[in-house]
Amino acid sequence: MSDKESIRLEALASYHILDTLPEQEYDAITQIASHVCQTPISLITLLDDSRQWFKSTHGLAVSQAPRQGTFCSHAIKEPDHLMIVTDARLDERFAASPFVVGEPNMIFYAGVPLVDGEGQALGTLCVFDHEPRHLSAQQQATLKALARQVVSLLQLRRSQTQLAEVSQTLQTLNQELHQSNHILQTIVDNCPVGLVLWKAVWKKDQIVDFQYVFTNSQNAAFTGLPVERMTGNLLKSLFSEEIINSLFMRLLTVIETRQPQQYQQSYVFKRRTVWGEFTITPCGDGVLFSVQDITPLKNTEQQLQIHTHNLTQLVSERTTEISQLSALQKAIFEHAGVAIISTDTAGIVQTVNPAAEKLLGYRADEIIGKHNPILFYDPTNLKAKKISEQLSKYIELDFDLSDLLTDSQPNNFTIISQDGRRTPVVLTRTALRDESGMITGYVGMATDITNQKQIELLLQQSLEREQELNKLKSKFVTTASHEFRTPLATIQSSVELVKCYLEQPQETAKPVIQRHLASIENQILNVSDMLSDMLNVAKIEAGKIDYNPQPIDVIHLINDVIRTHYTERKDKRTALVTVSGKPQLVYLDAKLMTHVLVNLLSNAFKFSAKNPELFVHFKQKQLIVTVVDKGIGIPAGELPQLFNTFFRASNAVTIQGSGLGLVIARQFVEFHGGNLTVRSEENIGTHCTIVLPIISASVKS
């Protein structure tokens, strides 16, 4: 067997179609093929290594036949061609075939190879007759189309089979994930350590400050500032200079050396001295900061020596605790594939498995022995209102998450580990009981569901993108057909009139013909402008707009635009330019900014009978260009839609336009790091304002 044939058989097997029951969709195709070709027999055949199996038969009461020497085995050798045998008795390949000389007397044959998307010929759609005949071109085309439909059915079947397998896999994962959920979130909510994720704030290649990305209630209690006040704000804006100088340099050192720091220090917050044990760890372009309030520890250090006699009792208690924990070891090791943490009835952590260490980013010895161990959680998961809705009962703002995790109900939470990694998990908690049924502790299990969430996100994004593209396509077809109809109708009318005047005397016909030719030229320019706008929108969406900024004399550019486009208007109107501030060179793409100015000025001329005004104001770091007209304006209720693709104001539908100009103009302005805004009042006028940054040549270079 050749490698090519092995590949073909492997492709056929991937459809899982051989030896399946008859299906109406395939039977309908063979009936249509027989009817269209006017033949008594029609088959859908699939060729494996030794036979040709019939998925559907019309006019033949067999389900398979040996492959050797059959019509279809020859047909698939040329997968791109329709094979026709007008009279098999005259064809040396088939003249001796038992199907030709005996029943069912297959004299005429026509077969189209069933070629899938990978180019593999799986079989044929064929028709037979008991006498010689010919197929018309229409019959051949129809037979080919029906063959393509068979291939589509096969591919659809394979896709559905694959989808069912994926669905089964997801269902299996779901069942596995429901094994553990609650305890990890308990740890997050009751973390006894203050946590902060800081992001470095850069300016001119230097770190100038650190911004709070995340913090928790324990840190808020330590600093005396609410979480909401710290989140999103800068370190230097919140604390005294003494605190800033000490802490900023430590954070900066960790960023630069990429080495963690651990230290103890006292700080004064709102006249309150507190001691903390701090750990600073580099995390991406920021730092992860943890603080444990050790003020009570510092206050009682001298008293610790007095209590040394209690050590013997503590050792005895610890021995008892270790003995109790032995009953948990088997359960922990049996579930080593998921993150597992066990606690006693008071919530003190007893054991942590390697999967939990990996998920949380902490070693077991950093968590064991703590109440509600150190976990990073997404605080949006723990909003009291949200959990109240999920559990159908009211939850106080200062609730203890362990109270929610005693019913073994799986819940989805997002865990944020020590290095900032966010992991969606299913979390459950199960009570451990002794022989009398009394609860002796809890074991919590968390399963990573990252892959499931990614699949769900991809499916949702694909659906939303498809819906958006369908809407844009429909809107494009409607708008384009409407906008092209008017100029094309005008051109057609002018052409007909020119034809009429061609037969009249030249001295009377020539002015009229010239007027209509001018009209045709104007309408062609309108169509060309609309096509250009549509192509620009397509380039913007595809990210293919060339952006080449250079130092530009803006006043010279504006004068060139006015001189080129608006100095020879028939109505003698022009644009009035006013310049303020100290002119300077601005980094612009002259081609793109010319397009923007032409669009705004053309709109001003189009929608107003008076001269439009153009104000140019140079500030130290900004260029502001405003185009003002005293025309028809825009209805207030329609201003929010102004930058929507193909939008036309209700009072401008009779005026030529594509509804794309402002969309393109705003995109071109944003390429320059600027913005375009429109302020308008109906029947009073419109202000279009461009604000662009001015970057000095030294910075740009």
Order of alpha helices (4+ residues) and beta strands (2+ residues): alpha-alpha-beta-beta-beta-alpha-beta-alpha-beta-beta-alpha-alpha-beta-beta-alpha-alpha-alpha-beta-beta-beta-alpha-alpha-beta-beta-alpha-alpha-beta-beta-beta-alpha-alpha-beta-alpha-beta-beta-alpha-beta-beta-alpha-beta-beta-alpha
